[in-house]
């Protein structure tokens, strides 16, 4: 699978620095497994939780990093940075892959202090700082811009972006050298494990799979559901995902239960059986305010489900408006309801969009392609180092 220089002595050691183990499993595990097959020793440094044993079972070495994803306590953050420096000095990785804002900042500082030249930075999940209109985000934006210009793209490094909008914005802000920017569109989807699913009969179901955050457009979907139910549209609206208490946009669990009690939505909480849920759905929606490259939409394409998403970075990388689904303005429940109504009212349109989505997944979003592209970047960093 991988195109990489074969090791001649000790295998190169690849270290992933990421905040939490569950995100690594969801978005990077296949790439780590591909790296092992290509001859790397792979280390994952993250805050370990329920997925730690799964990582060990995959043959990966794990190092606990008890970092706060969104904390700004100075002493705690200095301890988090020092843990990375100590780990880099002890493990002496050949290549480091930093995923998201804190790992990029702390990992890049540690790499400089420890003389690690081969660095791959992946600025995923940074929409809060660079797109949010909240006061804290506006305050942080110039500070993060200065820090990223200094640390994101040292000589010999690469920066991987998940969508073209983020790549263009980084180049426009001069955060990254054009020759060092790489586009790898998300985690991809293993199509061998994602069969085309026929739409079930009966009452159509609209499915949203995401963390229960306001920024995911959950409130807009509930408002759209209320509008459609008032208009007599017969459909079920299902929310799948858990609240994320560490995120400032977290929706309180009681709010989710209140919506369910009102009969607007069914909230299932966190589920691992996404393909089973897709088998029972007619439409997938994600009215998010901003994304990197949403895996839930890739899974929808693979299952041949039409999608209604917002016309924002990340979502428009996946959804072709009028071909694989509909794109609507963010924060607009009326337009969201109109797009959902159009699909709910036409089984033929759902089938046509779904088939086009599966073709798009096969052409552009297979996880095998993502692994190959990532291994090529690793190989170039080794050769240039």
N, C-alpha and C positions, 0 to 999 in steps of 0.2 A: 504493500500500500504506500509506504512512505518513500520519499526520495531524499536520502540523507547519506552523508559520508559515513561509512562503516568505521567503528572504532578500531584502532590498532592496538591499544593497550587497555588501560582501565576505561570502562564505559563513561561517556560524558554524563555528568549529573545535572539533571534539569529540576529546578525548584520552582514550584508555583506558590506565589504568595497571594492569598485571597482571604476575605474576612470570615466567611462561614463555609462549613463543609457541605451543607445542602445545596448551595448554589454551585459549588464545584461539581458535585455529582450531576446536577441537572444540565450544566452547560459545558463542562470541560472534561468529564471522565473519559469520554470516547477518545479525545485527543491525547490524554495521558496514556491510555491503553495503546494507542497507535505509537506513541513515543517509546514505550517499553518494547514493543515489537520491533521498532527500528534500532534498538540497542542502547537506549538511555536507561540510566537509573533515575527513577522519578520520585521526588519528594513533594509532599503537599503540606504547606504550613498555613494553618487556618484555625479559627476557633472551632474546636471539635465538639460534636454533639452526636446525634443519632446515626449519622452516616459514617462515623470513624471506622467501624468494623467493615463496612462495605468497601472502603478505600483500602484497608489492609488486605481484605480478601482478593482485591484486584491486583495485589502485588506491589502496592505503592507504600512508600515510607511516609508516616504522618508525624507532624510536629505540632503540638498545641500552641496556638497564639491567642490568648484571651484578650482580644481587642474589642473595643466598643465600636460598633459600626458607625454610630452617629454622635458619639460623645466628643466633647471639646474640653474636658477637664485637663489642665496643663500637665499635672503630675502623672495622671494615668496615661496621657498620650506620650509623654517622655518614656515611661516604662514600656509602652508598646513599641516605640522606636528602638529602645535599647535591646529588647528581646530579639528584634529582627537583626540588629547588628551582631549580637552574640551568636545567633543561629548561622548567619552568613560566614562568620569567622570560623565557626566550628565545622560546618558542613562543606565549606568551600565549593559551592556550586559552579559548574562550568557555564551555565546559562540560567537566567532567572526570568520568569514570566509573571509580571505583576498585573493583577486584575482588579480594577476599580480604583477610586480616588485615594483612599488611605494607603493601600498597598503600593500604589505608584509613588506617592510622596515618601513614605517611610522606606520602602524597598529601594528606591533610587538613591536616597541618602546613604543607606547601608551599603549599597553596591559601590558607591564612590569611596566610602571609607574603607571598604575591604578590597578594593582593586578589582572588582568584577566588571569586565568590559562588555560582556554579551548580555544585553538587556532587551527584553520585549515588554512594552507597556501596552495595556489594553484598557483604555478609559471608558469602561462600560458603566452604566448607571449613574452618570454625572449630570443628568437632566435637571435635578433639583437646583444645582448651583447655577447652571448656565441657561436655563429656560424658565425657571419659576419666577413668579412675580412677588413672592413673599419677601417681607423685609429682611429676614435672615439671609436669604439667598442673594438679595441685592447687595447686602453688606459683604458677603463672602466672595462675590464674583471677582472684584479687582484683586483681592488677596490671592485667590486661587489662580488667577491669570498670571500673576507674577511668579508664584511658586511653580506652576506648570511650565512656564517658559524656561525656568532655570533647571528643571528636573526631568521633564517629560521625555526629552529627546537628546540625550548626550551623544557625543560622537560614537559611531559604530552601532547605535541602537536602532530599533524599529518600533513603530507605533501602529497598532492594529485597531482599525475602526470597524464597527458593525454595520454602518450604513453610510451612504454617500453624503447625506446632510451633515453628519457630525464631522466627517473627513473634510468637507469643504469649509465648514465653520472653523475648524482648527487651523487650516491653512490660511484662511482669511485673517484670523487673529494672530498668525505667526507663532502658533504653539508648536508646530512641527515642521521639520524640513520636508519639502515635497518629495525628495528622493528617499525619505525614510518612512513615508506613510504607506500603509498597506490596508486594503479593503478585504476583509473576510467576513462574509455576511452571516453572523450569528453562529449558533452551535450546530445548525443543520438538523436533519431528522433522518433516522435510520429507516429507510423505506422498506427494508425487508421485514421490519417489525410493525409496519404501519399499513395494513391492507386497506384497499378501497372498501368503504362500508356503505351498503345500501341504506337509503333513508328509511327509518321505521314508519309504519303506518300509524294512524291515530292522531291525537292532538299534537301539533308541532311544538318542539321545544327549542328555545333560544338559550344558548349556553355561553356563560362568561367564565373563563378560567384565569384567575389572577390572584395575587395577594389582595386582601380586602382593604384597599386604600382609596381615598377620594381621588387621588391622581390617576387612578386606573379608569376613571369615568363610571364608577359603580353608581354614584348618585344620579348621574344622567340616565343610566339604564333603568334605574327604578322609576325615574320621572317619565321616561318613555313608556315603560310598562304600564304605569298608571294611565297615561294618555290612551294607549291602545286598548286597554281593558274598558275604559270609559266609552270608547268608540265601538265596542262590541267585538273586537278582534279576539278570537279564541286561541290562546297560546299560553304555554308555560315558560316562565323565565327562571333560569337556574343559575345561581352563583356558586362557584367552586373555588375555594381558597380560604386560608386562615387570615385573621387580622395579624398585622406585623407591629407589635407594640414598640419596637425600636424606631419605627418610621413616624415622622411628624404628621404624615397624612393618614395615619391609621384610623379606620372606621371602628368605633366602639362595638363590641359584640352585642350589646343591648340594642343598638340601632339596627343591626342585621336581624335580630330576633323580632324587633318591632315590625320591620318591613314584612317579614314572613307571617307574623300574626295578622297583618293587614290583608294578606292574600295577594300581595304584589309579586313576591318572589319566593322561590325555595332556596334556602341556603344549606349547602351540604358540608361546609367546612373543607378542611384539607383532604384531598383524595390522591392516591397514587395511580388509580386505574383510569387514566385519562382516555385511553382508546375505548374502554367500555362506555364511558360517558359520551364520547363522540358518537358511538354507535346509536345512542338514544336521542341524539340531537338532530335538528333540521338545519340550524343556523348557528354559527359562532360569531360572537361580537366582542370587541375590545375598544370601547370609546375612550382610550387613554389620552392623557395630555401630552405624553412623550414617551418614546421607547428607544431601546438600543436596536434589538431585532427580536421581537417577541416570539418565544418558542411555542406558545399556545396557538399562535396563528399558523406557524409551520405545521404543527400537528393537525390543525384544521384542514390545511391544503392537502396534506398527505391522505387524510381520510375522505377527501372529496366533499368537503363541506363548504358552502358559500360563507363569505365573511362580510360583516359590516364593521368597519373600523374608522378611526378618525384620520383626517388628512394631516398627519404630523410625522416628524422623523421616526424612522423605524417601522411604523405601520404602513406607510406608503412604499416602503421597500418591498413589502410582501404582497400587498393587495393592489391589483390592477383594477382601477375603477371602471365598472361596467363590463369587466371580463371575468374576474375571479370573485367579485363582490362589489360593495359600494364603499366609497370614502365620504365621510361627512365632516363638517367642521367640528372642532373640539368644543366642549362645553355647550352643546346645542341639542338638548333632548328632543326638540320638535323635529329637527332634520333627522336625528337618529330614529325616531319613531316612524317617520315617513319611509326611510330606507328599509327598516325591518318590515313594515307593512307591505312594501312592494314584494319582498321575498316571501313573506308568509302567504301572500295571495297568489303565488305562482309556483307550483311544483316544477314546471318545465324550466323556469328561470333558475331555480335552486339546483336542478340537475345540471344545467348547462354551466353555471358558474362553478359548481363543484368539480366537474370533469376538467375544466380549464385550470382550476387550482391544483389538481393532482398533476397535470402535465407540467405546470410551473415548478412544483416541488421536485419532480424528477429531473428537470432541466437545470435548476439553479440552487437547490437547497438540500441536497443529500449530505448527510453527515460524513460520508466517505470523501466527498469533495472538500468539505471543510477540513478534514484531517490531512488530506494531501496538501492543501494550501498552507496549513500551519506547519507541517513538517518541512516544507520548502523554506519557510522563513527561518526555522531553527537551523536548517542546514546552511543557509547563507550566513547566518551569524557565526556559526562554527568556522566556516571557511574564511570569513573576514577577520576573525579574532586571532 
